């Protein structure tokens, strides 16, 4: 184990919640200190995108077979729709004088640390260069200008994180949540691209330094020190227009040598009352160099048919996090199986972009599922993990298979609602739902500490699939980042670091808060135009 890996492991253990204490966070929250969820760059060219809100006839169920979807042409309209459905606004909520935006990509605490960038090399689409996407205004900011004769490698999407946006509320544990959000954003991008008939290639070989240079994140003078962005990942979008020349990081890096940058990141309007240096330490330790990555692809999986007739665009825009559940609705067994089949590694969105075998497995607390006894269940997402999970958990677990179409096993029969609630920081959303679950990782990465981030990204991908599939089933999901780590392990009988719980999720029938007013996502742009 190298020093960087040890730093990552130490961070993970230090930021666990315990029944008698929580991970270090702010003692108070000053709401006047809350960071601005919308980043803008001053002093660079602004480029409006076509009006948001376009619909596509593609059903959400058709995304099960993305190869059969006729690809849309690459235009400013389709590009704008990709960005909107991936990272744009889904609605505004208002309660009294307070008003806040919801987005298509979820975020813990609705804090949105993830920033999205477009790299365009197609001069027929728009001027080649690096653009920052502003979800509030649905426009692009041109941060960097390429030469017009740059080799056309198509379009790339890069993601970064402003760690402090999460740390403002969650303190030291925030680095974990930023990685969750990256996974959710990656999943949102994949679903949006699939609705357009496009595919997404995760360029896993790239180093963080490569991504930082491509997106301009290494231009430290352009950012306030406490509000800098950390590089996460970069993807290539394959569209109907073809892919252009093969992508080479060296070629694009050479293009940057003659590129002209402009713009400075706006202040996020906060005072930075608390400092969390451990986040910078783990971020540096988990930095990724250039690597060779396997061309791994999941084996074909059986698909449980989805009966929903909603379009993909409508369903993506209606995704919400449930705040409360009714505590009584029973989920049909077919819907439950559909939800679980959707999170298995497969050659369909969002997991068809994932480059590695599954390392995240589900332990479920079933409360109200039709024809399924309440209790604890397990869903190994890789058949080779079954023996590992059996050997690492309680010897008294039954491990009885309960399905012919899914690797679902019953471990314990009994009412687990109070257990689920207690483990998820005493939150009733984990017990009043139809089921909740813990995402448990095969927790080992040797001298490759950046894999720690990928484990959380994989959790986020699973969470994004659960969010959308829950909506399609007529219910709702919620990601849970607050849970008592080692208490989860104790309930499951896990005694070593080889398995670690990284994320919780819950699904059920939501109770709507009628005090909240829901407003259209981009009415503020229409009102601005009217004035």
Secondary structure, DSSP 8 states (H G I E B T S, - for coil): --HHHHHHHHHHHHT-BBTTB--S--SS--GGG---S---EETSEEEE-S-S------BGGGGGGGGGS------HHHHHHHHHHHHSEEEEEEETTEEEEEESS--GGG---EEEEEEE--TTTS-SEEEEEETTTTEEEEEEE--TT-----EEEEEEE-HHHHHHHHGGGHHHHHHHHHHHHHHHHHHHHHHTT-EEEE-TT--HHHHHHHHTTT-GGGS-GGG--EEEEEEEEEBTTB--S---HHHHHHHHHT-EE--EE---S-------HHHHHHHHHT------------------------BHHHHHHH--B-S-B-S---B-HHHHHHHHHTTS--SSTTGGG--S---EEEEEEESSBTTB-SEEEEE-SSGGGHHHHHHHS-TT---EE--SSS-EEEEEES--HHHHHHHTTT-GGGTSSSEEEEEEEE---TT-TTHHHHHHHHHHHHHHHHHHHHHHTT-EEEEE---BHHHHHHHHT--STTEEEEEEEEEE-B---TTSEEE-TTHHHHHHHH-
